[in-house]
Amino acid sequence: NKGIMKSCVIISLLIYTIISVHGYQYDVIVYGGTAAGVISAIAAWIEGGVSVAIIEPGENIGGMVSGGLGHTDVGDASVIGGYALSFFEKVGQVYNSPHPVFNFEPHVAEDVFKKWLAETNVTVIYGERVMSAVLGPDGRAESITTFSGDIFKASVFIDASYEGDLLPLMNVTYTWGREGQKIYNESAAGRLQEPYSFGGHQFKNAINPFDSDGQVLPLVYGGDPGTVGEGDQKVQAYNYRVCLTNKDSNKTPIPLPSDYVPSRWELFRRYMSVVNTSLLDLSDFMVISPLPNQKTDINNNGPISTDFIGASWDYVEGNWSTKLDLWESHKQYMLEFFYFLGNDESVPVSVRNQMNSYGLASDEFTNTGNWPHQLYVREARRMVSDFVMTQKDREQQPTKVDSIGLGSYNIDSHHAQRIPSGSKAVLNEGDVEIHFPGVAFQMPYRAIVPSLSECGNLLVPVCVSASHIG
């Protein structure tokens, strides 16, 4: 009868809940198995002697460091110390070098992280994505729950994700995009004037950005470009740091892009028509940084390259489905970019031959079809705490009383939009490169903790409290 059936359903649900939902308790929980997450976990275990777990939504460890970014932007190597230096020294040991090695293969980085973790009692949990958090009456985080229903309790939480996924769940103030110049008195902030002197990767020849109907070409943004000096929620461009090789014995053909439409690349074709193609090399279109064993780390270079300009804006606040779609659309963009360089008749034969000499490294990213397991999320959410690191903390006030680390690389933000400049030119806008030769800057503890009035047991070493320029 209906009563018996109802009882059976309730009992079944209770059994399912008991079997499928688990509770876990650790002293420290790190969300995000990025390089920062791995180092945070190892440091907590070594220095604190506490129980630690890393929860990684994907199936790989190391984030971008093992996700293709094998060519390290070092800056001043003398300021690299602590656990970061230990990592590079461990990489050096793999290559039988007595010195730290800063250029390495992706799988070597992941192997180093895994072996290092194996020397500790840090638990690594793969394939779990955070859904919610429980805060106590004092605003401190008590637990997080993943989409599997598992509950993880801890005394301290560390958000080491590129997306800052714990910030909204733990009621921590954050922002994204670009602040206006007046917010923190930053000369390089907001929509940049044209022309501007901060960056590069620009069109040096005039190109008509419109089609015959007066509509902007694909890859050009036709909406509101914003007002110079004002802020917006446009996010700097992402890409994949693909590991290519021209070593025949370790080369897998680059997959053909699905639904390739030649007209999508008309802007690139017009660009090729106004430059001296006889002087062009493949390196004019992308950075090809050499890695050991005849491999490369591919990055953005030039006005049209591996950066999918304008495609990252919806990523920050997008749901999981949106993020997955954007991972896929960035892959599609780069596959089409490679295909264009290797096949379009507007590209010099010499460059086409260079492009077609490369393939994906067969022994890299073996669980993701030799394609990087990590999208290069250069910037997403940024925490807003009682202290915000800004341009002045790099230019005028590099020392801090609560320093927890050193840096020396230049301010380096990629373009945020590609827009018409008048009726017959195209402008890439947003790239900022400001160098401080010989000047190291200190990173304060205040930049990785929320405001005193917010979650008191959260550390944020990736989506730190900083402006877009800071």
VOGU-3710 file (C-alpha; in Angstrom, 3 decimals, decimal comma):
1> nkgimkscvi> 0,000/0,000/0,000  0,969/3,659/-0,166  2,114/3,749/3,470  4,533/0,868/3,006  5,854/2,374/-0,241  6,388/5,748/1,452  8,272/4,080/4,307  10,461/2,184/1,841  11,305/5,393/-0,004  12,244/7,141/3,264
11> islliytiis> 14,375/4,191/4,404  16,090/4,064/0,998  16,893/7,771/1,149  18,279/7,390/4,665  20,459/4,459/3,600  21,653/6,426/0,541  22,493/9,404/2,731  24,393/7,271/5,237  26,347/5,522/2,497  27,050/8,465/0,182
21> vhgyqydviv> 27,602/11,400/2,550  30,793/11,433/4,603  32,184/13,846/7,142  35,901/14,611/7,390  37,857/16,587/9,977  41,262/18,180/9,431  43,188/20,966/11,075  43,758/22,673/7,722  41,862/22,305/4,458  43,358/23,699/1,271
31> yggtaagvis> 40,909/24,209/-1,571  42,664/24,076/-4,931  45,639/21,899/-5,819  47,513/24,732/-7,513  51,216/25,214/-6,844  50,240/27,649/-4,086  47,864/25,064/-2,665  50,483/22,321/-2,648  53,096/24,532/-1,002  50,581/25,799/1,567
41> aiaawieggv> 49,673/22,242/2,511  53,272/21,088/2,744  54,249/24,131/4,831  51,314/23,618/7,217  52,246/19,975/7,708  55,994/20,587/8,133  55,880/23,716/10,254  52,622/23,216/12,099  52,590/19,464/12,517  48,870/19,489/11,752
51> svaiiepgen> 46,530/17,324/9,714  46,058/18,751/6,213  43,931/17,915/3,194  43,997/19,357/-0,315  40,682/19,305/-2,163  41,294/19,574/-5,913  38,294/19,798/-8,272  40,259/18,300/-11,163  42,430/15,229/-11,542  45,871/16,863/-11,572
61> iggmvsgglg> 48,032/18,656/-9,068  50,135/21,782/-9,573  47,820/24,114/-11,476  49,584/26,185/-14,111  53,055/25,171/-12,936  52,328/21,616/-14,068  49,782/22,794/-16,635  52,178/24,034/-19,306  53,795/27,099/-17,754  57,231/25,541/-17,733
71> htdvgdasvi> 59,106/28,723/-18,639  59,260/30,596/-15,346  59,197/34,400/-15,320  62,031/34,636/-12,834  62,845/38,320/-12,540  65,692/38,528/-10,023  66,541/34,927/-9,117  68,348/36,056/-5,956  65,051/36,931/-4,256  63,556/33,445/-4,792
81> ggyalsffek> 63,711/31,556/-1,521  61,800/29,346/0,875  59,551/26,611/-0,486  59,566/28,126/-3,974  63,328/27,733/-4,171  63,012/24,192/-2,797  60,651/23,343/-5,651  63,052/24,629/-8,318  65,927/22,800/-6,614  63,924/19,577/-6,679
91> vgqvynsphp> 63,268/20,146/-10,380  67,008/20,633/-10,821  67,650/17,274/-9,191  65,427/15,596/-11,789  67,627/17,082/-14,511  70,843/16,235/-12,616  71,615/19,900/-12,083  73,272/21,188/-8,888  71,356/24,447/-9,371  67,675/25,384/-9,380
101> vfnfephvae> 66,058/24,827/-12,777  63,404/27,318/-13,885  62,525/25,833/-17,291  61,000/22,385/-17,060  58,585/19,926/-18,626  55,023/19,922/-17,279  55,071/16,284/-16,142  58,296/16,871/-14,234  56,628/19,628/-12,216  53,656/17,421/-11,355
111> dvfkkwlaet> 55,938/14,513/-10,433  57,940/16,775/-8,119  54,787/17,978/-6,389  53,458/14,429/-5,984  56,713/13,067/-4,599  57,000/16,000/-2,220  53,463/15,412/-0,967  54,260/11,696/-0,577  56,914/12,663/1,962  54,189/14,142/4,156
121> nvtviygerv> 50,877/12,977/5,578  48,930/15,503/3,497  45,763/13,949/2,062  44,914/14,837/-1,552  41,290/14,473/-2,603  40,633/14,749/-6,333  37,417/15,431/-8,216  35,591/17,307/-5,443  34,102/20,731/-6,106  32,920/23,042/-3,326
131> msavlgpdgr> 29,190/23,768/-3,161  28,614/25,608/0,115  30,146/26,651/3,411  28,899/26,862/6,981  29,963/29,837/9,077  29,716/30,081/12,835  28,133/32,953/14,807  31,505/34,721/14,828  31,794/34,565/11,030  34,533/31,940/11,053
141> aesittfsgd> 34,231/29,061/8,628  33,307/25,738/10,213  32,968/23,480/7,186  32,563/23,248/3,450  30,353/20,820/1,551  31,197/19,511/-1,905  28,769/18,593/-4,666  29,158/14,934/-3,746  27,587/15,784/-0,384  30,771/15,216/1,603
151> ifkasvfida> 31,385/17,620/4,485  34,877/18,824/5,366  35,494/20,522/8,713  38,667/22,364/9,673  40,102/24,999/11,978  41,742/26,839/9,091  40,771/27,040/5,420  43,057/28,105/2,590  41,555/29,151/-0,733  44,317/28,400/-3,242
161> syegdllplm> 42,025/28,237/-6,264  42,556/30,542/-9,231  38,889/31,465/-9,086  38,646/32,377/-5,383  35,757/29,943/-4,990  35,602/30,177/-1,194  35,346/33,970/-1,064  31,612/34,328/-1,854  30,743/31,210/0,153  32,472/32,615/3,237
171> nvtytwgreg> 31,038/36,134/2,855  34,411/37,675/2,055  34,406/40,913/0,056  35,893/40,621/-3,409  35,980/42,317/-6,777  37,059/41,591/-10,342  37,891/43,437/-13,543  39,671/46,792/-13,487  39,413/49,608/-10,971  39,303/53,177/-12,220
181> qkiynesaag> 42,358/55,380/-11,800  40,786/57,389/-8,968  39,997/54,402/-6,723  43,603/53,890/-5,609  45,290/56,753/-7,503  46,891/54,376/-10,043  48,121/55,834/-13,325  47,896/52,468/-15,119  44,407/51,578/-13,911  41,119/51,428/-15,772
191> rlqepysfgg> 40,512/51,760/-19,482  43,788/52,947/-20,980  44,165/55,925/-23,274  45,197/55,438/-26,880  47,966/55,413/-27,735  49,510/54,457/-24,410  53,027/53,628/-23,314  52,502/50,880/-20,734  52,333/47,789/-22,932  52,721/46,133/-26,318
201> hqfknainpf> 51,259/43,388/-28,520  49,656/46,049/-30,643  48,596/46,535/-34,262  51,226/48,780/-35,851  49,414/49,100/-39,160  45,906/50,367/-39,799  43,354/47,620/-40,481  39,683/48,095/-41,240  37,835/46,325/-38,371  34,458/46,323/-40,157
211> dsdgqvlplv> 32,893/44,026/-42,735  31,001/45,157/-45,840  27,827/45,609/-43,775  29,503/47,878/-41,267  29,609/45,222/-38,525  32,780/44,561/-36,547  34,766/41,547/-37,660  34,956/38,417/-35,500  37,522/38,781/-32,694  36,734/42,529/-32,421
221> yggdpgtvge> 34,427/43,864/-29,689  31,760/46,206/-30,972  30,204/47,187/-27,647  30,993/50,024/-25,259  34,790/50,337/-24,996  34,487/52,324/-21,786  35,845/55,712/-20,775  39,576/56,293/-20,420  40,568/56,085/-16,768  37,323/54,489/-15,650
231> gdqkvqayny> 36,983/50,966/-14,287  35,068/48,043/-15,770  34,508/44,331/-15,291  36,537/43,323/-18,312  39,059/40,639/-17,394  42,489/40,271/-18,964  42,794/37,526/-21,572  43,351/33,837/-20,833  45,026/31,140/-22,916  46,502/27,666/-22,630
241> rvcltnkdsn> 50,254/27,203/-22,282  50,435/24,396/-24,815  53,484/22,116/-24,831  54,529/21,661/-28,460  57,447/19,692/-29,824  59,046/19,131/-33,219  60,670/15,890/-32,115  59,140/13,317/-34,454  59,452/10,421/-32,011  57,415/12,268/-29,371
251> ktpiplpsdy> 54,956/14,201/-31,499  51,182/13,830/-31,721  49,404/15,813/-34,470  47,627/18,918/-33,226  43,894/18,081/-33,462  41,981/19,732/-36,269  39,518/22,310/-34,949  35,878/21,343/-35,258  33,573/23,663/-37,211  36,441/25,794/-38,499
261> vpsrwelfrr> 35,044/28,864/-40,273  37,703/30,760/-42,291  35,811/34,063/-42,072  36,277/34,047/-38,299  39,941/34,847/-38,986  39,419/37,685/-41,464  41,069/40,140/-39,059  44,229/38,042/-39,038  44,085/37,793/-42,828  43,845/41,577/-43,134
271> ymsvvntsll> 46,730/41,955/-40,716  48,864/39,686/-42,903  48,058/41,878/-45,909  49,608/45,011/-44,369  52,848/43,630/-42,916  56,061/42,622/-44,637  55,495/38,883/-44,672  58,996/38,162/-45,995  60,407/39,085/-42,602  57,981/37,035/-40,522
281> dlsdfmvisp> 58,840/34,051/-38,371  56,568/31,802/-36,328  57,923/33,472/-33,191  56,328/36,728/-34,366  52,942/35,166/-33,617  53,643/33,334/-30,366  56,377/33,042/-27,772  58,152/29,709/-28,208  60,123/29,163/-25,007  62,390/26,107/-25,143
291> lpnqktdinn> 62,011/23,417/-22,496  64,129/20,288/-21,978  63,872/17,385/-24,407  62,972/19,506/-27,424  59,689/20,754/-25,973  58,259/24,245/-25,748  56,067/26,473/-23,631  53,825/28,458/-26,000  52,583/31,893/-24,982  51,073/35,050/-26,419
301> ngpistdfig> 53,033/37,382/-28,702  51,871/40,038/-31,141  48,521/41,643/-31,934  46,750/38,346/-32,684  48,103/35,348/-30,815  47,188/32,675/-28,276  45,335/35,084/-25,958  41,588/34,893/-26,599  40,998/38,586/-25,970  37,547/39,415/-24,624
311> aswdyvegnw> 36,501/35,816/-23,994  37,327/35,776/-20,270  34,817/38,358/-19,050  32,076/35,904/-18,081  34,405/33,431/-16,403  34,720/34,985/-12,952  31,065/34,875/-11,896  30,008/32,131/-14,294  28,618/28,856/-12,974  30,406/25,563/-13,495
321> stkldlwesh> 28,741/24,973/-16,863  29,807/28,411/-18,066  33,371/27,817/-16,937  33,562/24,459/-18,720  32,191/26,071/-21,886  34,864/28,750/-21,670  37,621/26,186/-21,165  36,389/24,495/-24,335  35,988/27,726/-26,330  39,546/28,774/-25,435
331> kqymleffyf> 40,797/25,404/-26,653  38,796/25,794/-29,864  40,248/29,262/-30,379  43,824/28,050/-30,000  43,285/25,042/-32,258  41,893/27,394/-34,910  44,842/29,750/-34,375  47,326/26,925/-34,943  45,354/25,733/-37,974  45,302/29,219/-39,504
341> lgndesvpvs> 49,063/29,577/-39,112  49,636/26,170/-40,659  47,188/26,353/-43,555  45,908/29,802/-44,526  47,335/31,073/-47,800  47,807/34,558/-46,342  50,522/33,136/-44,093  53,998/32,852/-45,652  54,942/29,328/-46,658  57,970/29,449/-44,363
351> vrnqmnsygl> 55,767/30,193/-41,352  53,256/27,528/-42,362  56,058/24,992/-42,570  57,333/26,003/-39,149  53,864/25,633/-37,631  53,301/22,262/-39,245  56,615/20,962/-37,930  55,147/21,011/-34,428  52,786/18,660/-32,642  51,597/18,081/-29,108
361> asdeftntgn> 54,156/16,375/-26,873  52,965/12,775/-26,626  54,287/12,224/-23,104  52,655/15,340/-21,628  49,105/15,655/-20,260  48,463/11,987/-20,923  45,106/12,019/-19,105  43,763/14,988/-21,099  44,664/14,059/-24,669  48,070/15,821/-24,525
371> wphqlyvrea> 46,274/19,148/-24,082  47,000/21,141/-20,865  44,791/20,214/-17,928  44,656/23,841/-16,769  43,315/26,962/-18,469  45,613/29,901/-17,763  43,263/31,901/-15,547  45,509/34,901/-15,216  43,119/36,788/-12,964  39,650/36,191/-11,557
381> rrmvsdfvmt> 38,243/37,275/-8,189  40,424/39,486/-6,030  39,799/39,753/-2,311  39,217/43,244/-0,895  40,608/43,371/2,632  41,640/46,078/5,068  44,856/46,350/3,057  44,830/46,345/-0,752  48,086/46,027/-2,660  48,201/48,659/-5,427
391> qkdreqqptk> 50,548/50,242/-7,944  52,243/52,347/-5,252  53,241/49,195/-3,364  55,346/48,249/-6,367  56,627/51,700/-7,331  56,948/53,718/-4,122  56,420/51,524/-1,052  57,934/48,095/-1,795  58,819/47,239/1,822  56,285/45,944/4,350
401> vdsiglgsyn> 56,466/45,379/8,112  54,578/42,086/7,775  56,360/40,711/4,716  55,842/36,999/4,027  57,527/36,811/0,640  59,480/38,608/-2,062  58,824/39,256/-5,733  60,732/41,024/-8,471  58,922/40,467/-11,770  57,385/43,444/-13,525
411> idshhaqrip> 53,716/44,425/-13,482  52,350/42,403/-16,391  48,688/42,453/-17,360  47,466/41,199/-20,727  44,928/42,895/-22,980  41,305/43,042/-21,842  39,581/44,003/-25,085  40,092/44,454/-28,836  38,122/47,403/-30,188  37,831/49,614/-33,286
421> sgskavlneg> 40,016/52,719/-33,177  38,154/55,080/-35,440  36,810/53,664/-38,681  39,973/52,124/-40,097  42,096/50,799/-37,258  42,043/48,204/-34,486  43,260/48,653/-30,923  44,190/45,983/-28,413  43,578/47,614/-25,042  44,643/46,687/-21,529
431> dveihfpgva> 48,213/45,403/-21,733  50,341/46,884/-18,947  54,042/46,156/-18,584  55,865/48,302/-16,029  59,405/47,306/-15,119  61,310/48,000/-11,920  64,889/46,833/-12,621  66,747/45,747/-9,524  63,841/46,471/-7,168  62,311/43,615/-5,177
441> fqmpyraivp> 58,961/44,114/-3,516  57,629/42,556/-0,331  54,264/40,803/-0,110  52,479/41,488/3,184  50,515/39,029/5,289  47,641/41,532/5,301  47,098/40,835/1,597  46,193/37,181/2,136  43,724/37,532/5,026  40,176/38,938/4,887
451> slsecgnllv> 39,112/42,099/6,647  39,081/41,865/10,447  35,295/42,007/10,319  35,063/39,000/7,996  36,031/35,320/8,020  38,839/35,049/10,561  40,186/31,592/9,678  40,632/31,913/5,914  43,905/32,462/4,052  43,915/33,465/0,375
461> pvcvsashig> 47,377/33,114/-1,237  46,220/33,318/-4,882  43,252/35,704/-5,177  44,993/38,125/-2,841  43,779/41,532/-1,758  45,122/43,629/-4,601  43,961/45,942/-7,322  44,120/44,836/-10,940  47,392/46,710/-11,323  48,723/45,808/-7,864
//
